[in-house]
């Protein structure tokens, strides 16, 4: 029998503390982490077809009662209608305060199920089993849960920490290449913020077929960065905002396109946009690196929108304070800074340059 590599364990030191487990085949360990006996297992239909039987079977084999809930794949499921539907489903399933929610899927499922857990009976325990690279390196750490409004992404939600996160890199084998690349963008962002060695892993051969040990190590390194930041600033009062590098424009692009531009691809454009602003301000010129990321990520064409279309969403960005729009930029690799004096003309000129440099 081939011995499995030891999983990576990363502690997230918030209240309550929890562990992120990253490795190959770790879905089998789910019953060891979930102590509640009455569970709501939330997934989207695509992921459910692949992994629900394995996870639900393991939990039932350990003596748990499992009620399954499915939502359609995609960002549209982060709506108040789906959230309310889950809450009413929990009532019908007889969930009480000793029950727990298990979220199996990507970032949409985690955000939606986590917010349902946070709001049902004023808060149920919940566990996160991310199955996409984007969820493993980003959405699974930090306890941010949310749904969207027509006016913008993630405008309704709660900080609600999971009891445990279990990331099985084998689920990435079933991930389409485009979805894998979206998660890779967030890995790249982490490298720019705090671990430049991650940037060296990006080449034409990095994809879902990379060795399991390499995938687990890269994800664990990214999670460790985010865990350190979240542990220092759980409610995003300070340094946690650094994790939003590239996200100001990204969330605006997602909203203005009604989420037809996927998150990871929007972040790739947002990283290059932030690099342009930084370059023009005499900060670190990382635009060659972000241009290389765009070539690797191969996002959909930049949407045919004007800056006037984007401006209202940028003005509603969650990082903004006191009526001032705040952007995360880089003084150097691994040295992020928050600035709040990027006026409209500067933002608009950066948009014009982005259009010129990436085409449509």
Steps between C-alpha positions, in 0.01 A plus 500: 500500500632844404533724804312828469695823557426664833236773454589862566331642812464877534356660812281807463531678834165672535217433744435215488823368348476244223725294276526498121603156375651482151597173337414216266213272602410698812126497429506159665589672828187717510321295772802551728444878487120519512363415842135603455250225427238698305642657185394705200728420204487786249644468152434597142369233269824460305712440809229286660511261205873455553555497876177506699463124523856467637461774760144421606579129514800558726299724732206258515743216562620692806143524631391841369160585355560691175249715309624606155432836334594591144524838328577576136867556416614858452500842662124543452448261792642762738160665517256575779255256338746208526605606850138511616435166329780341701371645825152366439649166401688487829171551681335218307798274577455568872843655555548634852790679668692174541500446123765612253534598135755336272583697184634283217604691190657818373493856625134559416386204709730600785381861504132405478501204740722687744265797508204266548686338791580844646140616488297187581404489870755782549784275395572132437837331488620445145775318314649578163611243242624707204525322166638778279845658507343843536311391811797317649739795482256785554139457606562215745713702744385790714133444571359742244151392394275696268237529235481754218261782421428644155693806618819304566679185607512378862307797637304286751678254724668422829834402646435145615798272546471132407591227748736338247602520135598185310653552155552183298722578201368193319175685438700735275540218247135545404534879474487647147824670396332840484373468857843385616661807345257724688624354827855539377442875476437514875813292562694751290347786698620340823848473353500871418380589849719283717670199338676587171633144467147397400532713187777278368261202477292661228586378154319336211514163673336596830148360505267252670723210394796631702631250760277474806790585731571821307135604502467430872818694580401806294149507646634457854747785453225727373268400784779564753536857370129566525478331841768732637320807368156388619637410843636854532188673366190280511247774414699680227567812705856533372751270330242247384397748233835419332344171390277705270787584265342514154148460634379861473474487123426127504179533700390792282560294184306207644207719596481698176504176297241333725771248596547368148868584549619246760662618821850370435513653154371831635773493766763442232388822330477671841859407585624653175286809561652543847845447350434780250395738778810408700728539198364846423551601865864395503439200724607148408466432128358148502302543180727260310415232755126569489510502119666157515223387738238612249674296232494194730142552622356559150193691627198583289538828308482816705133602509389780270400739773593859575655635815168673566346152515760385755516811719185436713624152593849626583338762724318223693812288556512359855852635561385860462489708818365848572395552140855438374578222255786280617727289282758238593827559313856367529799701613701189408428129473373384841459864615134598454368844589149647518449839335189715514588787268446337160259749345254431222726635224785274610269199510355584160844541342607162642189347341591654164851355527363162599285501187802592289733242652272197501279576200150359477 
